[in-house]
Amino acid sequence: MSVYLIPLQSALLLFPFLAAMITLPYIIIQYRKYGSILPIRVLIVYSFIFYLLCAYFLVLLPLPPMEEVASYTKPIVQLIPFASLKEFTMNSSLIWNDPATYLTALNEPSLYLIIFNILLTVPFGVYLRYYFQCSWKKTLLFTFLLTLSFECLQLSALFGYYPRPYRLFDVDDLITNTLGGMLGYAITPVFAHFLVSRSRMDEKAYDRGRSVSPLRRALAFFFDNLIILLTTAIITALILILRDEFLLTSPAIRICLLYLAVVFLYLFILPILMHGRTLGKAAVKIKLVSMDGHPPHWYQYLLHFMILYGLILPAPFYIFHCVLAFLTQSAAAHHWMYGGAVLILAVLYMVTMYQCILSLFDKDAIPWYDRFLPIKNQSGIQGLKKEVTGSDTASLTEDDTSTATS
């Protein structure tokens, strides 16, 4: 049995990295669909990836030396059904009417390999029925395809890495593995009785997704600013490549003007055309609406991006230049003007940043500029509506778009 511990130990070492890479796209898709991610859902998906990782390692590892494989002369394919069972009955010490021989028979490799092949895919059948909601026909098909992939990997000599297959392509493995998947399908209700049902998970995820969480607002803000900065950088690079004189005089000011032009097009024109959505907001399924739930007026979009991107975010830049002007100007009137501007901008910036940080932890804490306009973020996630049947099941139905305030 120590041979089988090596693949498990390898899987435990590689799991955090491989599982993260494989699971992350699924989590992103699920987050976009539901607007939230439940820890139990992530745990189930991670455990499923871990199981598959262990299963493939168990059928492929340990890898024998290349010279040893090259010297093999044994067959590479066994296509006679139930040959392993026949071999066991012929060579085993098991006597069906003598219980004393049962324990001895369990220690024979021919039997525990059959049992291992059955148990290998039992979790696969459980996952397919419990989480992926597969019928028995789909479970049968997917389990067969999984075990066929095991055998084909072995037959391919690990994609040609070895001069010949180092393990036997056995039709009995296809039968026993498929049987294991169907056994897992059959016993799933026993495990499901102690676990949260898939419909309840979906319902809870949709309920969370109908409110605009701080994470969704933060992701939309990050995506939008990333797009704005990349667009500005690409346009600036094209201008430099074309050697246009636009950036030759006062390049810092010209780049700032170019940045503001991109902001104007992206945060004013685009939301009008996309009914309150930017690309970042569309990615997480939220949009800007008036407090009454209707699309904002054009001037609300204009004021929203002017206050945020024309005043608040560039405030440190304004403060820096006001301080420079304060230090270089000798007139007392200028000192009062620049000093007052620094004080006002600093207070405004700190208050706004405090409100924005607070809104990340409290969805009811809305920054002052959103209250001033007034506009809000609205979720585009459609929820679950329970059927009035007295049962605990829920069906996916289209619901009215939520008007939860960000």
ABEGO torsion letter per residue (X at the ends): XAAAAAAAAAAAAAAAAAAAAAAAAAAAAAAAAAGBBBAAAAAAAAAAAAAAAAAAAAAAOBBBBAAAAAABABBABBABBGAAAAAAAAABABBAABAAAAAAAAABAAAAAAAAAAAAAAAAAAAAAAAAGBBAAAAAAAAAAAAAAAAAAAAAGGGGABABBABBBBAAAAAAAAAAAAAAAAAAAAAAAABBBAAAAAAAAAAAAABBBAAAAAAAAAAAAAAAAAAAAAAAAAAAAAGBAAAABGAAAAAAAAAAAAAAAAAAAAAAAAGGBBAAAAAAGBBBBBAAGBBBBAAAAAAAAAAAAAAAAAAAAAAAAAAAAAAABABAAAAAAAAAAAAAAAAAAAAAAAAAAAAAABAABBBAAAAAOBBBBBBABBBBBBBBAGBABBBBBBBBBBABBX
